[in-house]
Amino acid sequence: MSSPDPTSRPAASIASIILGPPPPRRRTGLLWAMVATASLHGVAGVLAYQAWRKGESPVPKVAQKKQTVQIDHVVDLKPPPL
């Protein structure tokens, strides 16, 4: 025995009379959204790759001051007197 199809409605039910026939399924909206998303990601990827190849960055480089630390210490290698 097969399970009934959830999208099919009996012709004599009250719900089918009120709701009418099921609308045709459209997937064009989802398709256009996926195309737009892929396009934007592709353009952003190409721009990022070109900037990387040229050595450019949208963020300005911060000049860092190099600080030198000089530590003077004395190590006594002789054992302490007993």
mmCIF file as gemmi writes it, N, C-alpha and C atoms, coordinates in Angstrom:
data_model
loop_
_atom_site.group_PDB
_atom_site.id
_atom_site.type_symbol
_atom_site.label_atom_id
_atom_site.label_alt_id
_atom_site.label_comp_id
_atom_site.label_asym_id
_atom_site.label_entity_id
_atom_site.label_seq_id
_atom_site.pdbx_PDB_ins_code
_atom_site.Cartn_x
_atom_site.Cartn_y
_atom_site.Cartn_z
_atom_site.occupancy
_atom_site.B_iso_or_equiv
_atom_site.pdbx_formal_charge
_atom_site.auth_seq_id
_atom_site.auth_asym_id
_atom_site.pdbx_PDB_model_num
ATOM 1 N N . MET Axp A 1 ? 0.854 -1.171 0 1 0 ? 1 A 1
ATOM 2 C CA . MET Axp A 1 ? 0 0 0 1 0 ? 1 A 1
ATOM 3 C C . MET Axp A 1 ? 0.899 1.232 0 1 0 ? 1 A 1
ATOM 4 N N . SER Axp A 2 ? 0.695 2.122 -0.911 1 0 ? 2 A 1
ATOM 5 C CA . SER Axp A 2 ? 1.541 3.315 -0.999 1 0 ? 2 A 1
ATOM 6 C C . SER Axp A 2 ? 0.933 4.454 -0.19 1 0 ? 2 A 1
ATOM 7 N N . SER Axp A 3 ? 1.807 5.337 0.272 1 0 ? 3 A 1
ATOM 8 C CA . SER Axp A 3 ? 1.329 6.47 1.06 1 0 ? 3 A 1
ATOM 9 C C . SER Axp A 3 ? 0.727 7.512 0.117 1 0 ? 3 A 1
ATOM 10 N N . PRO Axp A 4 ? -0.275 8.241 0.588 1 0 ? 4 A 1
ATOM 11 C CA . PRO Axp A 4 ? -0.91 9.236 -0.279 1 0 ? 4 A 1
ATOM 12 C C . PRO Axp A 4 ? 0.034 10.418 -0.531 1 0 ? 4 A 1
ATOM 13 N N . ASP Axp A 5 ? -0.101 11.005 -1.69 1 0 ? 5 A 1
ATOM 14 C CA . ASP Axp A 5 ? 0.717 12.158 -2.061 1 0 ? 5 A 1
ATOM 15 C C . ASP Axp A 5 ? 0.213 13.38 -1.285 1 0 ? 5 A 1
ATOM 16 N N . PRO Axp A 6 ? 1.088 14.062 -0.505 1 0 ? 6 A 1
ATOM 17 C CA . PRO Axp A 6 ? 0.613 15.192 0.3 1 0 ? 6 A 1
ATOM 18 C C . PRO Axp A 6 ? 0.214 16.398 -0.546 1 0 ? 6 A 1
ATOM 19 N N . THR Axp A 7 ? 0.646 16.46 -1.802 1 0 ? 7 A 1
ATOM 20 C CA . THR Axp A 7 ? 0.285 17.61 -2.635 1 0 ? 7 A 1
ATOM 21 C C . THR Axp A 7 ? -1.041 17.417 -3.355 1 0 ? 7 A 1
ATOM 22 N N . SER Axp A 8 ? -1.519 16.184 -3.428 1 0 ? 8 A 1
ATOM 23 C CA . SER Axp A 8 ? -2.801 15.955 -4.106 1 0 ? 8 A 1
ATOM 24 C C . SER Axp A 8 ? -3.937 16.158 -3.109 1 0 ? 8 A 1
ATOM 25 N N . ARG Axp A 9 ? -4.987 16.79 -3.586 1 0 ? 9 A 1
ATOM 26 C CA . ARG Axp A 9 ? -6.15 17.032 -2.731 1 0 ? 9 A 1
ATOM 27 C C . ARG Axp A 9 ? -7.364 16.354 -3.366 1 0 ? 9 A 1
ATOM 28 N N . PRO Axp A 10 ? -8.185 15.752 -2.551 1 0 ? 10 A 1
ATOM 29 C CA . PRO Axp A 10 ? -9.407 15.18 -3.118 1 0 ? 10 A 1
ATOM 30 C C . PRO Axp A 10 ? -10.308 16.301 -3.645 1 0 ? 10 A 1
ATOM 31 N N . ALA Axp A 11 ? -11.031 16.021 -4.695 1 0 ? 11 A 1
ATOM 32 C CA . ALA Axp A 11 ? -11.855 17.042 -5.345 1 0 ? 11 A 1
ATOM 33 C C . ALA Axp A 11 ? -13.025 17.479 -4.477 1 0 ? 11 A 1
ATOM 34 N N . ALA Axp A 12 ? -13.49 16.631 -3.587 1 0 ? 12 A 1
ATOM 35 C CA . ALA Axp A 12 ? -14.692 16.947 -2.833 1 0 ? 12 A 1
ATOM 36 C C . ALA Axp A 12 ? -14.403 17.507 -1.447 1 0 ? 12 A 1
ATOM 37 N N . SER Axp A 13 ? -13.139 17.765 -1.095 1 0 ? 13 A 1
ATOM 38 C CA . SER Axp A 13 ? -12.873 18.248 0.259 1 0 ? 13 A 1
ATOM 39 C C . SER Axp A 13 ? -13.172 19.744 0.365 1 0 ? 13 A 1
ATOM 40 N N . ILE Axp A 14 ? -13.503 20.173 1.551 1 0 ? 14 A 1
ATOM 41 C CA . ILE Axp A 14 ? -13.814 21.582 1.792 1 0 ? 14 A 1
ATOM 42 C C . ILE Axp A 14 ? -12.568 22.442 1.586 1 0 ? 14 A 1
ATOM 43 N N . ALA Axp A 15 ? -11.41 21.927 1.995 1 0 ? 15 A 1
ATOM 44 C CA . ALA Axp A 15 ? -10.167 22.684 1.84 1 0 ? 15 A 1
ATOM 45 C C . ALA Axp A 15 ? -9.842 22.915 0.371 1 0 ? 15 A 1
ATOM 46 N N . SER Axp A 16 ? -10.093 21.91 -0.47 1 0 ? 16 A 1
ATOM 47 C CA . SER Axp A 16 ? -9.795 22.088 -1.894 1 0 ? 16 A 1
ATOM 48 C C . SER Axp A 16 ? -10.752 23.082 -2.535 1 0 ? 16 A 1
ATOM 49 N N . ILE Axp A 17 ? -11.951 23.17 -2.019 1 0 ? 17 A 1
ATOM 50 C CA . ILE Axp A 17 ? -12.904 24.15 -2.547 1 0 ? 17 A 1
ATOM 51 C C . ILE Axp A 17 ? -12.49 25.561 -2.132 1 0 ? 17 A 1
ATOM 52 N N . ILE Axp A 18 ? -12.058 25.724 -0.871 1 0 ? 18 A 1
ATOM 53 C CA . ILE Axp A 18 ? -11.675 27.044 -0.367 1 0 ? 18 A 1
ATOM 54 C C . ILE Axp A 18 ? -10.344 27.488 -0.964 1 0 ? 18 A 1
ATOM 55 N N . LEU Axp A 19 ? -9.364 26.6 -0.963 1 0 ? 19 A 1
ATOM 56 C CA . LEU Axp A 19 ? -8.026 26.973 -1.419 1 0 ? 19 A 1
ATOM 57 C C . LEU Axp A 19 ? -7.898 26.993 -2.934 1 0 ? 19 A 1
ATOM 58 N N . GLY Axp A 20 ? -8.695 26.244 -3.61 1 0 ? 20 A 1
ATOM 59 C CA . GLY Axp A 20 ? -8.606 26.195 -5.064 1 0 ? 20 A 1
ATOM 60 C C . GLY Axp A 20 ? -7.481 25.278 -5.498 1 0 ? 20 A 1
ATOM 61 N N . PRO Axp A 21 ? -7.169 25.295 -6.784 1 0 ? 21 A 1
ATOM 62 C CA . PRO Axp A 21 ? -6.108 24.411 -7.275 1 0 ? 21 A 1
ATOM 63 C C . PRO Axp A 21 ? -4.737 24.876 -6.781 1 0 ? 21 A 1
ATOM 64 N N . PRO Axp A 22 ? -3.8 23.951 -6.632 1 0 ? 22 A 1
ATOM 65 C CA . PRO Axp A 22 ? -2.465 24.351 -6.159 1 0 ? 22 A 1
ATOM 66 C C . PRO Axp A 22 ? -1.762 25.216 -7.209 1 0 ? 22 A 1
ATOM 67 N N . PRO Axp A 23 ? -1.056 26.24 -6.76 1 0 ? 23 A 1
ATOM 68 C CA . PRO Axp A 23 ? -0.368 27.116 -7.718 1 0 ? 23 A 1
ATOM 69 C C . PRO Axp A 23 ? 0.817 26.388 -8.353 1 0 ? 23 A 1
ATOM 70 N N . PRO Axp A 24 ? 1.182 26.767 -9.567 1 0 ? 24 A 1
ATOM 71 C CA . PRO Axp A 24 ? 2.36 26.139 -10.179 1 0 ? 24 A 1
ATOM 72 C C . PRO Axp A 24 ? 3.613 26.53 -9.403 1 0 ? 24 A 1
ATOM 73 N N . ARG Axp A 25 ? 4.522 25.597 -9.296 1 0 ? 25 A 1
ATOM 74 C CA . ARG Axp A 25 ? 5.741 25.864 -8.522 1 0 ? 25 A 1
ATOM 75 C C . ARG Axp A 25 ? 6.726 26.634 -9.384 1 0 ? 25 A 1
ATOM 76 N N . ARG Axp A 26 ? 7.156 27.749 -8.859 1 0 ? 26 A 1
ATOM 77 C CA . ARG Axp A 26 ? 8.144 28.556 -9.574 1 0 ? 26 A 1
ATOM 78 C C . ARG Axp A 26 ? 9.434 28.559 -8.782 1 0 ? 26 A 1
ATOM 79 N N . ARG Axp A 27 ? 10.497 28.401 -9.48 1 0 ? 27 A 1
ATOM 80 C CA . ARG Axp A 27 ? 11.799 28.434 -8.823 1 0 ? 27 A 1
ATOM 81 C C . ARG Axp A 27 ? 12.685 29.501 -9.443 1 0 ? 27 A 1
ATOM 82 N N . THR Axp A 28 ? 12.102 30.4 -10.203 1 0 ? 28 A 1
ATOM 83 C CA . THR Axp A 28 ? 12.92 31.424 -10.861 1 0 ? 28 A 1
ATOM 84 C C . THR Axp A 28 ? 13.491 32.407 -9.849 1 0 ? 28 A 1
ATOM 85 N N . GLY Axp A 29 ? 12.748 32.708 -8.798 1 0 ? 29 A 1
ATOM 86 C CA . GLY Axp A 29 ? 13.254 33.627 -7.771 1 0 ? 29 A 1
ATOM 87 C C . GLY Axp A 29 ? 14.484 33.072 -7.084 1 0 ? 29 A 1
ATOM 88 N N . LEU Axp A 30 ? 14.429 31.815 -6.724 1 0 ? 30 A 1
ATOM 89 C CA . LEU Axp A 30 ? 15.577 31.164 -6.093 1 0 ? 30 A 1
ATOM 90 C C . LEU Axp A 30 ? 16.748 31.094 -7.059 1 0 ? 30 A 1
ATOM 91 N N . LEU Axp A 31 ? 16.452 30.81 -8.316 1 0 ? 31 A 1
ATOM 92 C CA . LEU Axp A 31 ? 17.511 30.736 -9.322 1 0 ? 31 A 1
ATOM 93 C C . LEU Axp A 31 ? 18.2 32.087 -9.49 1 0 ? 31 A 1
ATOM 94 N N . TRP Axp A 32 ? 17.431 33.165 -9.581 1 0 ? 32 A 1
ATOM 95 C CA . TRP Axp A 32 ? 18.031 34.5 -9.733 1 0 ? 32 A 1
ATOM 96 C C . TRP Axp A 32 ? 18.817 34.898 -8.49 1 0 ? 32 A 1
ATOM 97 N N . ALA Axp A 33 ? 18.333 34.535 -7.32 1 0 ? 33 A 1
ATOM 98 C CA . ALA Axp A 33 ? 19.071 34.846 -6.088 1 0 ? 33 A 1
ATOM 99 C C . ALA Axp A 33 ? 20.407 34.111 -6.059 1 0 ? 33 A 1
ATOM 100 N N . MET Axp A 34 ? 20.421 32.868 -6.5 1 0 ? 34 A 1
ATOM 101 C CA . MET Axp A 34 ? 21.672 32.105 -6.519 1 0 ? 34 A 1
ATOM 102 C C . MET Axp A 34 ? 22.632 32.66 -7.564 1 0 ? 34 A 1
ATOM 103 N N . VAL Axp A 35 ? 22.109 33.081 -8.725 1 0 ? 35 A 1
ATOM 104 C CA . VAL Axp A 35 ? 22.96 33.668 -9.762 1 0 ? 35 A 1
ATOM 105 C C . VAL Axp A 35 ? 23.568 34.974 -9.267 1 0 ? 35 A 1
ATOM 106 N N . ALA Axp A 36 ? 22.759 35.809 -8.617 1 0 ? 36 A 1
ATOM 107 C CA . ALA Axp A 36 ? 23.267 37.083 -8.094 1 0 ? 36 A 1
ATOM 108 C C . ALA Axp A 36 ? 24.326 36.854 -7.025 1 0 ? 36 A 1
ATOM 109 N N . THR Axp A 37 ? 24.097 35.898 -6.137 1 0 ? 37 A 1
ATOM 110 C CA . THR Axp A 37 ? 25.069 35.599 -5.085 1 0 ? 37 A 1
ATOM 111 C C . THR Axp A 37 ? 26.376 35.086 -5.674 1 0 ? 37 A 1
ATOM 112 N N . ALA Axp A 38 ? 26.286 34.183 -6.627 1 0 ? 38 A 1
ATOM 113 C CA . ALA Axp A 38 ? 27.497 33.651 -7.254 1 0 ? 38 A 1
ATOM 114 C C . ALA Axp A 38 ? 28.244 34.742 -8.012 1 0 ? 38 A 1
ATOM 115 N N . SER Axp A 39 ? 27.514 35.635 -8.667 1 0 ? 39 A 1
ATOM 116 C CA . SER Axp A 39 ? 28.158 36.728 -9.401 1 0 ? 39 A 1
ATOM 117 C C . SER Axp A 39 ? 28.902 37.657 -8.463 1 0 ? 39 A 1
ATOM 118 N N . LEU Axp A 40 ? 28.255 38.039 -7.378 1 0 ? 40 A 1
ATOM 119 C CA . LEU Axp A 40 ? 28.902 38.944 -6.426 1 0 ? 40 A 1
ATOM 120 C C . LEU Axp A 40 ? 30.131 38.303 -5.801 1 0 ? 40 A 1
ATOM 121 N N . HIS Axp A 41 ? 30.034 37.031 -5.455 1 0 ? 41 A 1
ATOM 122 C CA . HIS Axp A 41 ? 31.192 36.345 -4.888 1 0 ? 41 A 1
ATOM 123 C C . HIS Axp A 41 ? 32.315 36.227 -5.912 1 0 ? 41 A 1
ATOM 124 N N . GLY Axp A 42 ? 31.954 35.984 -7.148 1 0 ? 42 A 1
ATOM 125 C CA . GLY Axp A 42 ? 32.964 35.885 -8.195 1 0 ? 42 A 1
ATOM 126 C C . GLY Axp A 42 ? 33.683 37.2 -8.416 1 0 ? 42 A 1
ATOM 127 N N . VAL Axp A 43 ? 32.935 38.3 -8.481 1 0 ? 43 A 1
ATOM 128 C CA . VAL Axp A 43 ? 33.546 39.62 -8.677 1 0 ? 43 A 1
ATOM 129 C C . VAL Axp A 43 ? 34.432 39.97 -7.495 1 0 ? 43 A 1
ATOM 130 N N . ALA Axp A 44 ? 33.957 39.722 -6.282 1 0 ? 44 A 1
ATOM 131 C CA . ALA Axp A 44 ? 34.766 40.023 -5.097 1 0 ? 44 A 1
ATOM 132 C C . ALA Axp A 44 ? 36.033 39.178 -5.079 1 0 ? 44 A 1
ATOM 133 N N . GLY Axp A 45 ? 35.934 37.926 -5.484 1 0 ? 45 A 1
ATOM 134 C CA . GLY Axp A 45 ? 37.113 37.064 -5.528 1 0 ? 45 A 1
ATOM 135 C C . GLY Axp A 45 ? 38.129 37.532 -6.55 1 0 ? 45 A 1
ATOM 136 N N . VAL Axp A 46 ? 37.655 37.951 -7.726 1 0 ? 46 A 1
ATOM 137 C CA . VAL Axp A 46 ? 38.57 38.443 -8.762 1 0 ? 46 A 1
ATOM 138 C C . VAL Axp A 46 ? 39.258 39.721 -8.301 1 0 ? 46 A 1
ATOM 139 N N . LEU Axp A 47 ? 38.507 40.63 -7.7 1 0 ? 47 A 1
ATOM 140 C CA . LEU Axp A 47 ? 39.107 41.876 -7.206 1 0 ? 47 A 1
ATOM 141 C C . LEU Axp A 47 ? 40.122 41.61 -6.099 1 0 ? 47 A 1
ATOM 142 N N . ALA Axp A 48 ? 39.808 40.696 -5.207 1 0 ? 48 A 1
ATOM 143 C CA . ALA Axp A 48 ? 40.748 40.367 -4.134 1 0 ? 48 A 1
ATOM 144 C C . ALA Axp A 48 ? 42.006 39.717 -4.698 1 0 ? 48 A 1
ATOM 145 N N . TYR Axp A 49 ? 41.854 38.855 -5.693 1 0 ? 49 A 1
ATOM 146 C CA . TYR Axp A 49 ? 43.008 38.199 -6.306 1 0 ? 49 A 1
ATOM 147 C C . TYR Axp A 49 ? 43.888 39.215 -7.028 1 0 ? 49 A 1
ATOM 148 N N . GLN Axp A 50 ? 43.276 40.154 -7.747 1 0 ? 50 A 1
ATOM 149 C CA . GLN Axp A 50 ? 44.057 41.173 -8.449 1 0 ? 50 A 1
ATOM 150 C C . GLN Axp A 50 ? 44.804 42.066 -7.466 1 0 ? 50 A 1
ATOM 151 N N . ALA Axp A 51 ? 44.159 42.445 -6.376 1 0 ? 51 A 1
ATOM 152 C CA . ALA Axp A 51 ? 44.826 43.272 -5.37 1 0 ? 51 A 1
ATOM 153 C C . ALA Axp A 51 ? 45.972 42.503 -4.728 1 0 ? 51 A 1
ATOM 154 N N . TRP Axp A 52 ? 45.794 41.218 -4.522 1 0 ? 52 A 1
ATOM 155 C CA . TRP Axp A 52 ? 46.848 40.402 -3.92 1 0 ? 52 A 1
ATOM 156 C C . TRP Axp A 52 ? 48.039 40.288 -4.866 1 0 ? 52 A 1
ATOM 157 N N . ARG Axp A 53 ? 47.754 40.103 -6.163 1 0 ? 53 A 1
ATOM 158 C CA . ARG Axp A 53 ? 48.837 39.982 -7.141 1 0 ? 53 A 1
ATOM 159 C C . ARG Axp A 53 ? 49.629 41.281 -7.282 1 0 ? 53 A 1
ATOM 160 N N . LYS Axp A 54 ? 48.959 42.417 -7.166 1 0 ? 54 A 1
ATOM 161 C CA . LYS Axp A 54 ? 49.625 43.712 -7.302 1 0 ? 54 A 1
ATOM 162 C C . LYS Axp A 54 ? 50.258 44.167 -5.992 1 0 ? 54 A 1
ATOM 163 N N . GLY Axp A 55 ? 49.964 43.496 -4.922 1 0 ? 55 A 1
ATOM 164 C CA . GLY Axp A 55 ? 50.508 43.879 -3.619 1 0 ? 55 A 1
ATOM 165 C C . GLY Axp A 55 ? 49.756 45.034 -2.991 1 0 ? 55 A 1
ATOM 166 N N . GLU Axp A 56 ? 48.568 45.313 -3.474 1 0 ? 56 A 1
ATOM 167 C CA . GLU Axp A 56 ? 47.768 46.396 -2.926 1 0 ? 56 A 1
ATOM 168 C C . GLU Axp A 56 ? 46.851 45.841 -1.842 1 0 ? 56 A 1
ATOM 169 N N . SER Axp A 57 ? 46.472 46.731 -0.978 1 0 ? 57 A 1
ATOM 170 C CA . SER Axp A 57 ? 45.548 46.349 0.072 1 0 ? 57 A 1
ATOM 171 C C . SER Axp A 57 ? 44.625 47.529 0.328 1 0 ? 57 A 1
ATOM 172 N N . PRO Axp A 58 ? 43.343 47.291 0.554 1 0 ? 58 A 1
ATOM 173 C CA . PRO Axp A 58 ? 42.447 48.406 0.857 1 0 ? 58 A 1
ATOM 174 C C . PRO Axp A 58 ? 42.734 49.026 2.223 1 0 ? 58 A 1
ATOM 175 N N . VAL Axp A 59 ? 43.421 48.304 3.07 1 0 ? 59 A 1
ATOM 176 C CA . VAL Axp A 59 ? 43.759 48.805 4.395 1 0 ? 59 A 1
ATOM 177 C C . VAL Axp A 59 ? 45.159 49.409 4.335 1 0 ? 59 A 1
ATOM 178 N N . PRO Axp A 60 ? 45.31 50.67 4.752 1 0 ? 60 A 1
ATOM 179 C CA . PRO Axp A 60 ? 46.654 51.259 4.706 1 0 ? 60 A 1
ATOM 180 C C . PRO Axp A 60 ? 47.583 50.578 5.702 1 0 ? 60 A 1
ATOM 181 N N . LYS Axp A 61 ? 48.823 50.439 5.29 1 0 ? 61 A 1
ATOM 182 C CA . LYS Axp A 61 ? 49.79 49.789 6.163 1 0 ? 61 A 1
ATOM 183 C C . LYS Axp A 61 ? 50.218 50.762 7.257 1 0 ? 61 A 1
ATOM 184 N N . VAL Axp A 62 ? 50.293 50.263 8.454 1 0 ? 62 A 1
ATOM 185 C CA . VAL Axp A 62 ? 50.688 51.069 9.595 1 0 ? 62 A 1
ATOM 186 C C . VAL Axp A 62 ? 52.194 50.923 9.77 1 0 ? 62 A 1
ATOM 187 N N . ALA Axp A 63 ? 52.856 52.061 9.81 1 0 ? 63 A 1
ATOM 188 C CA . ALA Axp A 63 ? 54.303 52.025 10.018 1 0 ? 63 A 1
ATOM 189 C C . ALA Axp A 63 ? 54.569 51.713 11.488 1 0 ? 63 A 1
ATOM 190 N N . GLN Axp A 64 ? 55.267 50.644 11.721 1 0 ? 64 A 1
ATOM 191 C CA . GLN Axp A 64 ? 55.555 50.236 13.09 1 0 ? 64 A 1
ATOM 192 C C . GLN Axp A 64 ? 56.965 50.663 13.45 1 0 ? 64 A 1
ATOM 193 N N . LYS Axp A 65 ? 57.081 51.24 14.617 1 0 ? 65 A 1
ATOM 194 C CA . LYS Axp A 65 ? 58.4 51.606 15.114 1 0 ? 65 A 1
ATOM 195 C C . LYS Axp A 65 ? 59.048 50.358 15.691 1 0 ? 65 A 1
ATOM 196 N N . LYS Axp A 66 ? 60.271 50.158 15.294 1 0 ? 66 A 1
ATOM 197 C CA . LYS Axp A 66 ? 60.988 49.008 15.834 1 0 ? 66 A 1
ATOM 198 C C . LYS Axp A 66 ? 61.666 49.436 17.129 1 0 ? 66 A 1
ATOM 199 N N . GLN Axp A 67 ? 61.297 48.778 18.157 1 0 ? 67 A 1
ATOM 200 C CA . GLN Axp A 67 ? 61.883 49.064 19.454 1 0 ? 67 A 1
ATOM 201 C C . GLN Axp A 67 ? 62.928 48.002 19.754 1 0 ? 67 A 1
ATOM 202 N N . THR Axp A 68 ? 64.071 48.464 20.157 1 0 ? 68 A 1
ATOM 203 C CA . THR Axp A 68 ? 65.117 47.519 20.535 1 0 ? 68 A 1
ATOM 204 C C . THR Axp A 68 ? 65.168 47.438 22.048 1 0 ? 68 A 1
ATOM 205 N N . VAL Axp A 69 ? 65.3 46.262 22.505 1 0 ? 69 A 1
ATOM 206 C CA . VAL Axp A 69 ? 65.396 46.02 23.936 1 0 ? 69 A 1
ATOM 207 C C . VAL Axp A 69 ? 66.776 45.448 24.202 1 0 ? 69 A 1
ATOM 208 N N . GLN Axp A 70 ? 67.479 46.109 25.098 1 0 ? 70 A 1
ATOM 209 C CA . GLN Axp A 70 ? 68.808 45.628 25.45 1 0 ? 70 A 1
ATOM 210 C C . GLN Axp A 70 ? 68.764 45.188 26.905 1 0 ? 70 A 1
ATOM 211 N N . ILE Axp A 71 ? 69.117 43.952 27.115 1 0 ? 71 A 1
ATOM 212 C CA . ILE Axp A 71 ? 69.093 43.395 28.466 1 0 ? 71 A 1
ATOM 213 C C . ILE Axp A 71 ? 70.526 43.072 28.851 1 0 ? 71 A 1
ATOM 214 N N . ASP Axp A 72 ? 70.971 43.706 29.905 1 0 ? 72 A 1
ATOM 215 C CA . ASP Axp A 72 ? 72.296 43.416 30.449 1 0 ? 72 A 1
ATOM 216 C C . ASP Axp A 72 ? 72.114 42.591 31.71 1 0 ? 72 A 1
ATOM 217 N N . HIS Axp A 73 ? 72.716 41.463 31.735 1 0 ? 73 A 1
ATOM 218 C CA . HIS Axp A 73 ? 72.647 40.64 32.934 1 0 ? 73 A 1
ATOM 219 C C . HIS Axp A 73 ? 73.985 39.931 33.109 1 0 ? 73 A 1
ATOM 220 N N . VAL Axp A 74 ? 74.234 39.628 34.315 1 0 ? 74 A 1
ATOM 221 C CA . VAL Axp A 74 ? 75.481 38.955 34.66 1 0 ? 74 A 1
ATOM 222 C C . VAL Axp A 74 ? 75.112 37.6 35.239 1 0 ? 74 A 1
ATOM 223 N N . VAL Axp A 75 ? 75.761 36.587 34.721 1 0 ? 75 A 1
ATOM 224 C CA . VAL Axp A 75 ? 75.528 35.243 35.223 1 0 ? 75 A 1
ATOM 225 C C . VAL Axp A 75 ? 76.794 34.81 35.941 1 0 ? 75 A 1
ATOM 226 N N . ASP Axp A 76 ? 76.646 34.5 37.193 1 0 ? 76 A 1
ATOM 227 C CA . ASP Axp A 76 ? 77.783 34.051 37.986 1 0 ? 76 A 1
ATOM 228 C C . ASP Axp A 76 ? 77.844 32.532 37.888 1 0 ? 76 A 1
ATOM 229 N N . LEU Axp A 77 ? 78.899 32.036 37.302 1 0 ? 77 A 1
ATOM 230 C CA . LEU Axp A 77 ? 79.014 30.601 37.103 1 0 ? 77 A 1
ATOM 231 C C . LEU Axp A 77 ? 79.645 29.883 38.288 1 0 ? 77 A 1
ATOM 232 N N . LYS Axp A 78 ? 80.213 30.633 39.201 1 0 ? 78 A 1
ATOM 233 C CA . LYS Axp A 78 ? 80.818 30 40.374 1 0 ? 78 A 1
ATOM 234 C C . LYS Axp A 78 ? 79.723 29.658 41.374 1 0 ? 78 A 1
ATOM 235 N N . PRO Axp A 79 ? 79.837 28.502 42.001 1 0 ? 79 A 1
ATOM 236 C CA . PRO Axp A 79 ? 78.852 28.176 43.033 1 0 ? 79 A 1
ATOM 237 C C . PRO Axp A 79 ? 79.065 29.075 44.253 1 0 ? 79 A 1
ATOM 238 N N . PRO Axp A 80 ? 78.037 29.326 44.993 1 0 ? 80 A 1
ATOM 239 C CA . PRO Axp A 80 ? 78.191 30.163 46.19 1 0 ? 80 A 1
ATOM 240 C C . PRO Axp A 80 ? 79.065 29.454 47.227 1 0 ? 80 A 1
ATOM 241 N N . PRO Axp A 81 ? 79.774 30.217 48.007 1 0 ? 81 A 1
ATOM 242 C CA . PRO Axp A 81 ? 80.615 29.586 49.043 1 0 ? 81 A 1
ATOM 243 C C . PRO Axp A 81 ? 79.759 28.896 50.096 1 0 ? 81 A 1
ATOM 244 N N . LEU Axp A 82 ? 80.294 27.817 50.61 1 0 ? 82 A 1
ATOM 245 C CA . LEU Axp A 82 ? 79.569 27.055 51.63 1 0 ? 82 A 1
ATOM 246 C C . LEU Axp A 82 ? 79.794 27.561 52.989 1 0 ? 82 A 1
